[in-house]
Amino acid sequence: MENLTQKKTIELISILYFSTALLFLIDEIFKINNLFHYFGLLRLILLQILYIYSSSKRNYLFITILLFVIISNFFFQSKIKSFLVYGMVAYLINRFLSLALVYKSMRKKRIIPFLIGSFPFLFFYLYIIFLIDEFYVFNFLVILFNAILMSLLGGIALSNYYLENNDISNKNYLLLISIIMFMMQNLIFILQKYYTLEKIFEPINIALNTLSLYIFYRFIILSEKE
């Protein structure tokens, strides 16, 4: 009975998470109400609650990662330009902790395959970065460090997916999908900030962010069950 209640509660929180994200996305498109803008942060808080409730081990590193996701999103949503710097720093911390968490969750630490798998992702990032004509040195360093961290995450995800078990039900499949989605968000962010593209990409970014975080959460839950 207790397991059934927990399962239904998890389903309810999951529905609330995606419903809140949907309202946030709709508001981004149609600008319905300023209050809906805060739903972007609310969905992240719901995801943290979802993890704390559904996890049997309570990995405090992942909880800290979600906290920095909330902090970075808060700064990125602000219209104050100086807050963008704080958001970038919080985002970098989030990515560094994510790398540590993912590496720690791997049963076999294969350094060489990790590094080899990182090169395609790093080349992709460097190509995009060096297309940018003008940016501040600080912004360049933040983007470069993010590229390195994300490339390492991609290398871990790719190598483990192919070396362990490339089944779609495997946790490494979820990790690979979430990392690819994170990278797509990075690409959209860079294009929007430095190529002044239309805001049409923002709803896509919200959808990717919502799905990638949930998939990453599922990866953590499956890792804890092993």
MIDRENLUM-684049 format. One line per field, with one value per residue (C-alpha): residue number from 1; residue in one letter; x, y negated, z. Coordinates in Angstrom, 1 decimal. Each point is the difference from the previous one (the first is absolute). Example, Ala and Ser with C-alpha at 12.3 -4.5 7.8 and 13.67 -1.06 7.14 Angstrom:
i = [1; 2]
aa = [a; s]
east = [12.3; 1.4]
north = [4.5; -3.4]
up = [7.8; -0.7]
//
This chain:
i = [1; 2; 3; 4; 5; 6; 7; 8; 9; 10; 11; 12; 13; 14; 15; 16; 17; 18; 19; 20; 21; 22; 23; 24; 25; 26; 27; 28; 29; 30; 31; 32; 33; 34; 35; 36; 37; 38; 39; 40; 41; 42; 43; 44; 45; 46; 47; 48; 49; 50; 51; 52; 53; 54; 55; 56; 57; 58; 59; 60; 61; 62; 63; 64; 65; 66; 67; 68; 69; 70; 71; 72; 73; 74; 75; 76; 77; 78; 79; 80; 81; 82; 83; 84; 85; 86; 87; 88; 89; 90; 91; 92; 93; 94; 95; 96; 97; 98; 99; 100; 101; 102; 103; 104; 105; 106; 107; 108; 109; 110; 111; 112; 113; 114; 115; 116; 117; 118; 119; 120; 121; 122; 123; 124; 125; 126; 127; 128; 129; 130; 131; 132; 133; 134; 135; 136; 137; 138; 139; 140; 141; 142; 143; 144; 145; 146; 147; 148; 149; 150; 151; 152; 153; 154; 155; 156; 157; 158; 159; 160; 161; 162; 163; 164; 165; 166; 167; 168; 169; 170; 171; 172; 173; 174; 175; 176; 177; 178; 179; 180; 181; 182; 183; 184; 185; 186; 187; 188; 189; 190; 191; 192; 193; 194; 195; 196; 197; 198; 199; 200; 201; 202; 203; 204; 205; 206; 207; 208; 209; 210; 211; 212; 213; 214; 215; 216; 217; 218; 219; 220; 221; 222; 223; 224; 225; 226]
aa = [m; e; n; l; t; q; k; k; t; i; e; l; i; s; i; l; y; f; s; t; a; l; l; f; l; i; d; e; i; f; k; i; n; n; l; f; h; y; f; g; l; l; r; l; i; l; l; q; i; l; y; i; y; s; s; s; k; r; n; y; l; f; i; t; i; l; l; f; v; i; i; s; n; f; f; f; q; s; k; i; k; s; f; l; v; y; g; m; v; a; y; l; i; n; r; f; l; s; l; a; l; v; y; k; s; m; r; k; k; r; i; i; p; f; l; i; g; s; f; p; f; l; f; f; y; l; y; i; i; f; l; i; d; e; f; y; v; f; n; f; l; v; i; l; f; n; a; i; l; m; s; l; l; g; g; i; a; l; s; n; y; y; l; e; n; n; d; i; s; n; k; n; y; l; l; l; i; s; i; i; m; f; m; m; q; n; l; i; f; i; l; q; k; y; y; t; l; e; k; i; f; e; p; i; n; i; a; l; n; t; l; s; l; y; i; f; y; r; f; i; i; l; s; e; k; e]
east = [0.0; 2.8; 1.8; -3.2; -0.5; 3.5; -0.3; -3.2; 1.7; 3.0; -2.4; -1.9; 3.2; 1.2; -3.3; 0.3; 3.6; -0.9; -3.3; 1.9; 2.6; -2.8; -1.5; 3.4; 0.5; -3.4; 0.6; 3.4; -1.8; -3.2; 1.1; -3.2; 0.9; 3.3; -0.7; 0.3; 3.6; 0.8; -1.2; 3.4; 1.5; -3.0; 0.5; 3.6; -1.1; -2.5; 2.7; 2.1; -3.0; -0.6; 3.5; 0.1; -3.3; 0.8; 3.6; 0.9; 3.6; -0.4; 3.2; 0.8; 2.3; -3.0; -2.1; 2.8; 0.1; -3.8; 0.5; 2.6; -2.3; -2.7; 2.6; 1.3; -3.6; -0.9; 2.9; -0.6; -3.6; 0.8; 0.2; 2.9; 3.1; 2.5; -2.1; 1.0; 3.6; -1.4; -2.1; 3.0; 2.0; -2.8; -0.5; 3.7; -0.1; -3.1; 1.9; 3.1; -2.1; -1.9; 3.2; 1.2; -3.4; -0.1; 3.6; -0.7; -3.1; 2.0; 0.9; 3.1; 2.2; 1.4; 2.1; 1.2; -3.4; -1.4; 2.6; -0.4; -3.7; 0.3; 1.9; -3.1; -1.9; 3.0; 0.6; -3.7; 0.2; 3.2; -1.4; -3.0; 2.0; 2.5; -2.7; -0.8; 1.6; -0.3; -0.4; 1.6; 3.0; -2.0; -2.8; 2.4; 1.6; -3.3; -1.2; 3.3; 0.0; -3.7; 1.1; 2.7; -2.3; -2.9; 2.4; 1.3; -3.6; -0.8; 3.1; -1.0; -3.6; 1.1; 2.7; -2.2; -2.9; 2.0; 2.4; -2.5; -3.4; -1.5; -3.6; -2.5; -1.2; 3.5; 0.8; 2.9; -2.5; -1.9; 3.3; 1.0; -3.4; 0.1; 3.5; -0.9; -3.0; 2.2; 2.4; -2.9; -1.0; 3.6; -0.1; -3.3; 1.3; 3.1; -1.9; -2.5; 2.6; 2.5; -1.9; -3.2; -2.3; -3.7; -1.6; -1.7; 2.8; -0.8; -3.1; 2.1; 2.7; -2.7; -1.2; 3.5; 0.9; -3.1; 0.5; 3.8; -0.2; -2.7; 1.9; 3.1; -2.0; -1.1; 3.6; 0.9; -2.9; 1.0; 3.7; -1.1; -1.9; 3.1]
north = [0.0; -2.3; 0.6; -0.6; -3.3; -1.0; 0.9; -2.1; -2.9; 0.2; 0.1; -3.1; -2.0; 1.0; -1.2; -3.3; -0.4; 0.4; -2.0; -2.9; 0.2; -0.1; -3.1; -1.6; 0.9; -1.3; -3.3; -0.3; 0.1; -2.0; -2.2; 0.7; -1.0; -1.2; 2.5; 2.9; -1.1; 1.4; 3.4; 0.6; 0.0; 1.8; 3.0; 0.3; 0.0; 2.7; 2.1; -0.3; 1.0; 2.9; 1.3; -0.4; 1.9; 2.8; 0.6; 2.8; -1.3; -3.8; -1.0; -3.4; -0.7; 0.2; -2.1; -2.6; 0.2; -0.7; -2.9; -1.6; 0.6; -2.0; -2.8; -0.2; -0.1; -2.7; -2.2; 0.8; -1.0; -3.3; -3.1; -1.4; 0.4; 0.5; 3.0; 1.9; 0.3; 1.5; 2.4; 1.1; 0.7; 2.0; 1.9; 0.9; 1.3; 2.0; 1.6; 0.7; 1.8; 1.8; 1.3; 1.2; 1.7; 1.8; 1.2; 1.2; 1.9; 2.0; 3.5; 0.3; -3.1; 0.2; -3.2; 0.6; 0.7; -3.0; -2.3; 1.5; -0.4; -3.6; -1.2; -0.1; -2.1; -2.3; -0.6; -0.9; -2.5; -1.6; -0.4; -1.8; -2.1; -1.2; -1.1; -2.8; -3.2; -2.1; 0.8; -1.0; 2.1; 1.2; 1.2; 1.8; 1.8; 1.0; 1.4; 1.7; 1.7; 1.0; 1.5; 2.1; 1.2; 0.8; 1.8; 2.2; 0.7; 0.9; 2.3; 1.8; 0.5; 1.1; 2.4; 1.6; 0.4; 1.9; 1.9; 1.2; 0.6; -2.0; 1.0; -2.9; 1.3; -0.5; -2.9; -1.1; -0.5; -2.5; -1.7; -0.3; -1.5; -2.5; -1.1; -0.5; -2.1; -2.1; -0.7; -1.0; -2.5; -1.4; -0.4; -1.9; -2.2; -0.9; -0.7; -2.2; -2.0; -0.5; 0.2; -1.8; 2.6; -0.2; 1.0; 2.8; 2.3; -0.7; 2.3; 2.7; -0.6; 0.2; 3.3; 1.4; -1.2; 1.6; 3.4; 0.1; -0.7; 2.7; 2.5; -0.8; 0.5; 3.4; 0.9; -0.8; 2.1; 3.0; -0.4; 0.1; 3.2; 1.8]
up = [0.0; 0.9; -3.3; -1.9; 1.8; -0.7; -3.7; -0.4; 1.8; -2.3; -3.0; 1.3; 0.6; -3.5; -1.5; 1.9; -1.2; -3.7; 0.4; 1.5; -2.7; -2.6; 1.5; 0.1; -3.7; -1.0; 1.8; -1.8; -3.3; 0.7; 3.0; 1.9; 3.5; 1.7; 2.9; -2.4; -0.5; 3.4; -1.0; -1.5; 3.5; 1.5; -2.3; 1.1; 3.7; -0.8; -1.6; 3.1; 2.2; -2.4; 0.4; 3.8; 0.2; -2.5; 0.9; 2.5; 0.5; -0.2; -1.9; 1.4; -2.9; -2.4; 2.3; -0.1; -3.8; -0.2; 2.4; -2.3; -3.0; 1.9; 0.8; -3.6; -1.4; 2.4; -1.2; -3.6; 0.2; 1.5; -2.3; 2.0; -2.3; 2.9; 1.2; -3.2; 1.4; 3.2; -2.0; -2.1; 3.2; 1.6; -3.3; -0.1; 3.6; -0.9; -3.0; 2.1; 2.7; -2.7; -1.4; 3.4; 0.7; -3.4; 0.3; 3.6; -1.2; -2.6; 1.1; -2.2; -0.3; -3.5; -0.4; -3.6; -1.5; 1.9; -1.6; -3.5; 0.2; 1.1; -3.1; -2.4; 2.5; 0.6; -3.7; -0.4; 2.9; -1.2; -3.5; 1.4; 2.4; -2.5; -2.4; 2.6; -1.1; 3.1; 3.7; 3.3; 1.2; 3.1; -2.2; -2.2; 2.9; 1.5; -3.4; -0.5; 3.4; -0.5; -3.4; 1.7; 2.8; -2.4; -2.3; 2.9; 1.0; -3.6; -0.1; 3.1; -1.3; -3.5; 1.1; 2.7; -2.3; -2.6; 2.4; 2.6; -1.6; -2.8; 0.8; 0.1; 3.4; 1.4; 2.3; -2.3; -2.8; 2.2; 0.9; -3.7; -1.0; 2.9; -0.9; -3.7; 1.1; 2.3; -2.9; -2.2; 2.7; 0.1; -3.8; 0.2; 2.8; -2.0; -3.1; 1.8; 2.0; -2.8; -3.2; 1.2; -1.4; 0.4; 3.3; -1.8; 1.3; 3.6; 0.2; -1.5; 2.6; 2.8; -1.3; -0.3; 3.5; 1.5; -1.7; 0.5; 3.7; 0.5; -2.0; 2.0; 3.2; -1.3; -0.7; 3.6; 1.4; -2.1; 1.1; 3.6; -0.5; -1.3]
//
